[in-house]
Amino acid sequence: MDERERALAAAHSAATDFLATLPERPVWPRADLAEMLERVGGPLDEEGRPADEVVRELAERADPGLVAIPGARFFGFVIGATLPAPLGADWLVSAWDQNSGSSTLTPATVALERTAGEWILDLLGLPATASVGFVTGAQVSNFVCLAAARAAVLRRRGWDLARQGLYGAPRVRLVVGAHRHGSVDRAARFLGIGQDDLVVAAADGEGRTLPEALTGALGECGDDPVVVCLQAGEVHTGAFDPFPDLVPLAQAAGAWVHIDGAFGAWAAASPALAYLTIGMDAADSWTTDAHKTLNVPYDCGMAIVRDPADSIAVFRTGGDYLMYSSLDPWDVTPELSRRARGVPVWAALRSLGRRGVAELVERLHLNALALERGLREIPGVTIVNEVDYTQVMFRLDDDAATRALGAAILEEGTAAVTGAEWAGHAVLRCAMSSWSTEESDIRRTVEAFGRLVPLTRGS
Ligand SMILES: *Cc1c(COP(=O)(O)O)cnc(C)c1O
């Protein structure tokens, strides 16, 4: 074995050892940042070390600070685990080391990504001619899509953003729902769209933007060019904006419609849940993640733009030294050098097939319903949302007890959930996004809460 083979063998063995601990290891890490810095920090040695020794040492030192995200009972935030096929594919992407911005340089990985993009459009019921840029996640996807939107709505006003820049341009207004994801505001900030340029439309009790509120918000924009940002899957409730009402309203007002469907867009891939996404296909751009619902390794999201000319207008690189053909990754994403992060998506979809994707999304939903049923049986627990999709939110009678319960479950280790605020109360939020969660995992989680609730209510 040469040094490279020994390093890979060490990584394989450490990776399988780690994965084998998932069923029983505490979901939340047992070491905090300070302890981890003790374990991995210190001055850099003068001399190097053999590769396999470094890999073994790395795995051993990192272990107590690792989170069981690829396991079956990590329900915090909205974070997916990793299916076997994309995990293997991701290792190959590293071994191949293809700098995948251009089909001229790396035809294999660009072809795999292009195919994965076509499959995604098909599964999500989006226009087959849209551009798909594989980016690091929904945050960057929101940025990419809103960048294309900003340039397009300005172009319709006769303003060429690429030539004339933003100074002196018509004011672009961004209409957002009251329960948009924070990454939308952040993307707006990257784009020179400030908080004062946002117009917020009110939401119903589940966080869905109301049609009357959208009409009002559009009215507030006057003659300014407008981008409307809607949502498929609110992070707390999992609720979907009513697209058949909202999209035509926005388009009648001349707005560009963007939909953030980081995890929600995947409902379209399930015949049983697709009703939630009706009307989504009429938008102009879409954000979704592969590292959440599709369970590929971090990081991977998709920026989808109906008319590829709108993404090219922002991202295509000028300059003679760069070769490009039809629609290359660097025409539709901000990076030049980039990892072929769409290749694990190809592998995930190939391993699941259309039926497997539908079953995956439906299983996440059924797990959410099972968790809801179990939690309802525990005295003192109130379910806060309508469980239409993958999110379950609950609380105890008082906020301090709810927060104590959140801390207690992390400490106890059976599952991880996220604390949040909803309608003026502390809540705990559970997101079903791991392919490996089974009925027994839901049962173990409910049992753990059943033990902890009386203790935290009494405290
Ligand atoms: C997770 C999430 C994001 C941010 O996605 P990243 O993949 O973390 O960049 C944006 N919008 C929604 C609705 C999300 O759930």
The ligand as an ORCA input file, in Angstrom:
! r2SCAN-3c Opt
* xyz 0 1
  C     -32.429     25.615      5.889
  C     -33.157     26.692      5.198
  C     -32.479     27.729      4.546
  C     -30.970     27.865      4.591
  O     -30.406     26.755      3.996
  P     -28.886     26.328      4.071
  O     -28.889     25.056      3.318
  O     -28.597     26.170      5.534
  O     -28.073     27.386      3.446
  C     -33.223     28.646      3.844
  N     -34.564     28.571      3.802
  C     -35.256     27.617      4.443
  C     -36.750     27.590      4.355
  C     -34.569     26.632      5.161
  O     -35.244     25.655      5.786
*
